[in-house]
Amino acid sequence: MGALLEEIAIFLAAAVIAVPIAQRLGLGSVLGYLIAGVVIGPWALGLIAEVEQVMHIAEFGVVLLLFIIGLEMQPRRLWALRKTIIGLGGLQVAATAAALALAAASVMQLPFAPALVAGLALALSSTAFALQLLSERGELTAKHGRAAFAILLFQDLAVIPILALLPLLTYGSESVSFIGAVLETAKIAAVLGAMVVGGHYLLRPIFRLVAATRMPEIFTAMTLLIVVGTAVVMEATGVSVALGAFVAGVLLADSEYRHELEANVEPFKDLLIGLFFISVGMSINLGLIIAQPLYLLALTLGLIGLKAAILFVLARRNGLSWAASRSLAAYLPQGGEFAFVILSTAVAGGLFVQPEADLLVATVTLSMVGTPLLVGLVSLYNRLRTKKTEPAFDRIETSEHPVIIAGFGRVGQIVARVLRAKHIGFTALEINPDQVDFVRKYGNKVYYGDASRLDLLRAARAEEAQLFVLAIDDEAASIRTAQTVRSHFPELKIVARARNRHHAYELMDLGITVLQRETFLSSLELAGDAMKALGLKSDEIDRAKRLFRSHDEKRLFEHHDAADDETRYAKLVMQAAAELEEQFERDAREHAGEDEPQARRA
């Protein structure tokens, strides 16, 4: 027990020290885990000796990851992404596997079957690694982030047939006969089929019974039991544990318990994924790297270069911009965690000798280490390239439009649609070139330019305009633009969009009093819908909304002077909340019996 606690303390200390340092240096948490593993592993400080034992435990993190990915595999979501998943993802796996198989056959002198297995194993990128990097950099929703997710999704699906057909690929080795390979493949198919049928008819009823207990800890235990139980059954029948967890997740993807299942597994998954990458770092054979540094460097650079080139070409063919294509190629050129599973299975089947597998495992690991550095370099290059190629601001045609709209996003476009319907002319300015290109596709006339620049405002005839609509999303840019307009065109009326109360106060400091907080009215309408759903009558709902709006807008202006004094402002906010409750109670007494809510009567 004492030795186990010591090892746990070492793992936690390594993670706590290495990961924050790596993030501080901009390397990302995954690289921090890998470095921590190298330091405490047998090739450095030697604090942990039983690497294989740790790896077996850590691989459960990958199992949980695949379970969560399975939960995301809703048919509707897959259908919406079908073209990207099958087109971009399918081509990436096929083209990369073929290219890497040829490279393995020529460089490592491998026969056909081992070279094909090596190509398939190395074609798969690391889902955990790439998604973690994209998430840390806030790029999951970017074009290259969505494309990366689709490719990783296909790769995770591709693991299923690769692992299922691996016994057939091992046919011809000394340990596997043709009949044995066919039987092994048939057994995998039968186990998965039984799991799908049994899970479909058993899992949801069982979860309904567990949910009925209303005991969260039992539901969590049941979630872990599903994953662990699936892993036990899969391991006992010789089927991939990760594959079984993935299928279990898919079976529950459309259930009403999907989000709660994901929330229950997430903390365990994150912890074990960290442990997995630490164990990967521990397994790096520094002796092999020292013995063959140039050969391993060449293999790693070859893997990264070949995968990145194929990804870039496919991204361009699928309509991604140059910058997005470069970013996609930078995020997914590494080998993945499934390479360890596929290669170990291939070694067990006699396709590889251990030294060959060790070379490929070291290559995969080094490619993971190099990916954050490549991402950083490509991001820097994209930023510099964007600055160099940023288009010049549009030249505004001579116009006598009475309105200038600064910011043509969600808010500015709605204002523009209303003005256009009323045949009121306007000049629209937008600083985001991508947004300009997008709205122009739909027939909108908008000028690319920075509305805070005096020369652009003069070109838009701001001195002759009647109204300036400040609809810029970015708070700093909004305030900068308001300052320019106020300083040089003091007679020009301004109506403004405020992102929040703080932004509203900054605008009020500049003398702008006609403003709308962008979520205020929609939130108020949503509160009305909530009251209606609870059975309140329309009259009472309308009064409540009017009362709240009047009270809040009045307090917005009254509290303006105290906004910079946090203590005083907090006191005023609490007083206002108490006053609002009193007003609602007074309103309820005045209208008692007129509109008693149905929910209260019941």
N, C-alpha and C positions, 0 to 999 in steps of 0.2 A: 504493500500500500504506500509505504514511504517513497519508494522509487517511482511509482506512478505519479504521486503528487509532485515530486521533483521535476519530472518530465513535463507535466502540465504547466508548472511555474516557468520552466524554461521556454516553452512554446509561447505562453502569454507575454513574457518579458521580451522575447525576440520580436513579436508582432508589435507590441506597444512602442518599442524603441525604433525599429526599422521602418515601419509604415509611415508614421508622421514625418520622419526625415525624408523619405522618398517623395512624399507628397509635397513637402516644403521645397524640394528641388525640382518639382514638376515632373517627376518620373511616374507617378501613379501608385496606387496601393498595391497592385498586383506585383509590380517589380519589387516593391518593398518586401512583400511576402517571399518572393524568390530569393532575394539577397539575404533575408533572415534565415531561410533554410540552408543556404550555402554556408553561412557563418557558423550555425550550430551543428551542421552535419558532420559526417565522419571524415570529410576531406579538409576541414578547417579546424574548428575548436574541438570537434568530436564529442560534444555534449550529449548528443543522441546517437546511439549506435545502431539500434534496430530500425533501419529505414523502411524495410519491407513491411514490418508490422504496422508502422505508422501510416504507410501508404495505403494499406488495406482499410484502415479506419477512415483515412482522409478521403478515399474514393467514395465514401458514402455521401460526401458533399456533392460530388458529381451526380450521384443517384438522386438526391433531393433537387438538384438543379434541373435534371431531366423531368422529374415529376412536375415541377412548376412550369417548365416549358410545355409539357403535355397539357396542363391546365389552360394554357393560353391558346391551344389548338382548337378553337371553336370553328365549326364548319363555315360560319358566315365570314369570319375574319380570314380564314384560308381562301375562301372564294374571292373575297375582295382583293387579295394580294396574289391571286393565282398566276397572273401574267409575269409579275416580277419574280415570284418564288420559283415557278417552273422554268420561265425563260432565262432570267439572269442566274438564278441559283443552279438550275440544271446544267446550263452551259458551263458555268464555272467549275462545277465538280467534274463534268466529263472532260473538258479541255485540260484542266489542271492535272487530273489523274493520268490522262494519256501522256501529257508532256513529262510529268515526273516519273512515270513508269519507263519511258524511253531513256530519261536521264539516269535512272537507277540501273538500267540494263547496261548502259554504256560506261558510266563512271564507276559503279560498284561491281560490274560484271555479274549481275544477278540473272538467273534464268527467268523465263517468262512469268511463271506463277508468282514467285517472290517479288519480282519487279512490279507486277500489277498490284499486289497487296501493298507494297511500299508506296506506289503512286496513289492508291485509294486512301491510305492512312494519312499521307502527308497533304493530300488535297483538302482535308478538313481543317478548318481554322478553329480557334478556341472560342467557343460561345461565351464562357465565363470571362475570359480575358478581354475580348473585344467589347462586349456589352458594358463591362466595368469601365473601360477606358472612355467609351462614348458617353456613359452616364456621368462620369467625373467631369468631362469637358462640356456637358450640356448639349451634346450634338445628336442625341437619339432621334429627335424629331426633324433634324436637317435631312436634306435629300439623300446625302450619302449615308446618314444614319439609318433611314428607312430601308435603303437598298441593302445595307449591311445586315440589318435584321432579317430581311427576306432571304438573303443568301445563307445566313446561319440557320434559319428555319429549315431550308431545304437540306442543308448539310446534316442537321439533326435527324431529319426524316431519312436521309440516305444511309445513316448508320444502321437502320433496321435491315435493309437488304444486304448491306455489306457484311454484317455480323451473321446474318442467316445463311448467306452463300459461302462464307469463309470455309466451312467444312469441304465444300466441293472444290475450292481452290487448293486445299491441302491434299486433295487426291493425287496420288503419284509419289508422295513422300513415303518413307519407309513405314511410318506409323499409321497411315490411313489408307484403307482400300476404297475402291469405288463404291461398293455396297455400303461400307461404313459411312462414307461421306453422304450418300443419298439418305440413309437412315437418320443420320445426325440432322440433316436439313429438314427432313420430314418431321422429326421430333420437335424441332424449334417451331415449325409451322403449327403443329398440333397443340403445343403448349400455349402459344400465343392465341390460337383460335379458342381453346378452352377458357383462357383468361378473359377474352373479349366477351364470350357468351355468358360466362359466370358473372363477370363484373357488371355487365349490362343489367342482369336480373337481380343481382344481390346487393351491389354497393349502395345504390340509392335507398332501398328499403332499410338497410342497416343504419345508414346515416340519419334517416328520419327517426328511427327508434332512439339513437344516441342523442340527437338534437332535442328530442322530447324530454330528456332528463333535465335540460336547462342547466347543465353543469359544464362550463367551458373547459375545465381540465380534462373531463372525460372525452370531450370532442377532440381536444388536442391529442390525447392518448390514442384515440381511434384513428386520427390522421396518420400519426407515426406508425401505428400498427399496420395500416394499409401499405405504407412504403416499406417498412421492415419485413412484413409478411410476404410481400411480393418479392423482395430481394431474396428471402430464404427459399421460396419456392423456385425462383429462377436459378439460383445457385445450385440447388439440389438436382435440378433437371439439366444442368449444364448450359443454360441459356444466359445471355448477358443480363446482369443485374440492372444495369442502366437502361437497357431496352425494356425490361419489365416495368420499371418505374415510369418510363415515358408512356407506355401503353396505359398504365393505371391512371396517369394524369389525363390522357385523352378521353378515357371513359367517363371522367368526372367533369370534363370541360364545359358541358352544357348544363350541369346540375345547379340547383339553387344554392349549393354550398361552396361553389368554386372560390369565391372571394375569401370566405372564412378559412377554407383549406389552405389557400395561399398565405394568408396572414399567420396561420399556425406554423407553417413549415419555414417561412422566411427567416426567422432568427436562427434556427438550426442550420439552414442552408448557408447563410452568410458566414457563420462561424466555421463550418466545416469546409467551405470553399477556400477560406483563408488558410486553414490547416492543410488542404490539398496542395495549394501553391507552395506552402512552406516545405511540404514533403517532396514536391517536385524539385525545389531548390536543393534539398538534402540529397536527392538522388543524382544530382549532376556529378558525373564522374570526372573530377578535376584531374585525376591521374591520366585518363584518356585524353583530356584536353591538352595537358602538358606534353604527353607523348606524341600527339598528332595535331598540333595547333593549327598549322596551315591547311591541312586536309579538312579539318572540322570547320574552319573559317570559310573555306571554299564551299563546302556543302551548305553551310548556313546562308551565305550570301547568294548561292545559287538558288536555294529554296525560296528565300525572300524575293529575289529578283524575278524569278520565273512566275511565281504566284502574283506578284504585284503587277507585272507586265500584262498578264492575262486578265486580271481584274480591271486594269485601266482600259484595255481595249474593249472589253465587254460593257463596261460602264458607258463609254463614249457611244458605242453602238446602240445602247438603250436610252440615249437622249440625255444623259447627265452632262453637266457643264464640265469644262476642263478642271476647275478647282474641285468640284465634287468628285470627279473621277480620280483625281490625285489623292483626295482624302480617303476614298473607299479603298484604293490600292494600299494606302499606308496602314489602315486599321486591320486588314485581314490577310497579311502575307505570312503570318506565323503558322506553325503546326498547332494542333489542338490536343485536348486531353484524351480524345478518343484514339489518337495515334498510339498512346500507351496501351490501351485496351486491345486494339487490333494487333499490334506488334507482339504483345505478350501471348495472345491467342495463337498467332502464327508461329511463334517459337515453340509453344506447346504442341502444335500440330506438325512440327518438323520442317516447316518452310524456311525458317531462318535458324542460323546458329546464333548463340547469344552475343558474340562480338559484333555481328552485323546489326542486330537489334539495338545494341548499346550505342553504336554510331548514330543510328537514326534517332534514338531517344535523345541523345546529346544534341543533335541538330535541332530537333523540335524545341528543346528547352532553350537553347541559345537564340533561336528565332523569336521566342517569347521575350527574352531579355532585350533583343534589339528593336522590337516593335514600338515601345513607348518613345524611344529615341527617334525612330523614323517618323512617327506621328508628329512629334515636336518640330522636326525639320520641315516636314511638308506644311504644317500649319503656319510656320514662319514664312516659308516661301509663298504660300497663298496670300498671306497678308501683304507682303511686299509687292507681289504681283498685282494684287487688287489696287493698291495705291498707285502703281505705275499705269495701270490700264483703266482707272476710273474715268468714265466718260465726262466730257465737259458739260457744264450746266446748259440747259436749253436756252435759246434766245427767245424771249417772250415777244410775241407779236404785239403791235400797237393795239390797245384795247381800251374800251371805256366801260368795262363791266363794273357794276356797283359793289360787287362782293369779291373778296379774296379769301380763299380757303387754304389754310396752311396745314398740311397733313391730309393725305388722301387714303387713309386706312379704313377701318370699320366705321368709325364715327364720321369722318369727312365725307365718305361716299354716300351715307344716308342723308346728310345735310344737302349734298349736291343733288341727289335724286329729287328731293322735295323742291328745291329751288328750280331745277330744270322743269319739273311738272308745272310750276307756276310761271314759267317763262321769265325767270330772273337770271340774268347773266352772271357768271362768276369766272374767276381765274384760279385754277387749282395748282398748288405747288406741293411736290413730294420729293424728299431727299433720298429715298431708297430706290435705286435704279431697278431692282427686281420687281418692286411693287409697281413702279411706273410701267414697266413692260407688261406686267400682268393685267392691270386695269385697262391698258390700251387695247388689249385683245378683245375687250367687250365694248369697244366703241367710245370709251371715255377720253376726253381731251384733258390731259394733265401735263404740266411742265415739270421736268426734272430740275430741281434746284433747292438750295438752302434758304428757307424763308427768313432766317435770322440775318441774312446779308442785305445790307442797305441798298447795294446796287441792283439786286434782284427785285426788291420791293419797289424801287423807283421805276424799274422796267415794267413792273406790273401796274404802274400808275396808282400807287398807294395814296399819293397826295390828293387824288381825285375820287378815290373809292368812298363808299358810304359805310361799309361794314367790313371788319376783319374777323373771320371765324378761325379761332385758334384750336385746331383739332389734332395737334401733334401728340403722339403716344409717349415719347420719351420726355420725362419731367425736366431734365436739364435743358434739352433743346427747346422745350416749350417756354421755359422761363427766359432763356436767352432771346428767343424770338419776341416775346412780349416786351422785354426791355428795349429792344431795337425799335419796335413799333411805337411804344410809349415815348421814347426819346425824340424820334424824328417825325412822327406823325401824331402829335398829341390830340388832334381833333378827330382822329379816326376811331369810331366806336369798335369795341372788341367784345365778342361773346366767346367764352372759352370752355374747353373741356378740361376737367380736373380728374386726375386718376384717383385721388383720395383726398381726405381732409387736409393733410399736410400740404399737398400740392395746391389745394384751394387757398390756403392761407398765404402761400408764396405769391399766388396771383393777386390776392387781395392787397398784399403789400405794395403792389404796383398800381393799385387803384382800379383793378378789374373786379367789378361786382356782379356782372351778369355771367354766371358760370353754372355748369352742371357737372356734378360728380358722376362719372361714367357708369357706376354700378348702383347708384342710389335708387333711381326710379325702378329699375328692373328688380332690385331686391325688395322694394316696397310692394310691387305687384306680386312677387313670389310669396310674400307674407300674407297678402290677401288671398291667394290661392290656398295657402295652408289653412287659414281661418275658414274658408269655404269648405274645405275637405273635412274640417272638424264639426261642421254643422251650423256655423254662425250664419245669420241672415245677411242679405246684401246691404241693407241700411246700416247695420252695425259695422260691417266690414268697411264700407265707404267712410263712415265717421272716424273709425280707428285709423284708416290710412290718412285722411285729411288732418286729423289731430296730430299724428306722428310727424307728418311732413312739415306742418306749420311749426311745431315745436322744434324740430331738428334744424330747420333752416334759420329760425330765429336765433337759436343757440349758436349756430355756425358763425354768425356775424358778431354775436355778443362775446364769444370766447376768443375772438381774433386777437385781441390785445394780450391775452394771457398765453398764447400758443407757445411762446419761447420760455415760459416759466413752468417747468414740468410739474412741480409740486402744486402750484396754484391751479394749473390746468386740470390736473387729476382731481383736485377737490371740486372744481366747477363741474366736471363731467359727472361725478357721483351725485352732486346736488341736482343736476339736470335730470338724471335717471330717476331720482326720488320724485321730482316735480312731475315727470311724465306719468309715473304710476298714480300720483294723486289726481292728475287730470283725467286719466282713464277711469279711475274709481268714481270721480264726480260725474263723468259722462254716463257711467253705468247706472248711477242713482237717479239721474235726471230722466233716463229713458227706461227705467225699470218696468218690466211687464210688457213693453212695446215689442221688444225683439229678444226675448230670452232665448238663448241658443238651444237648439235641439239636443246637442250633446249634453248640456247641463241638465235639461229636463229629464233625459234618460237616466 
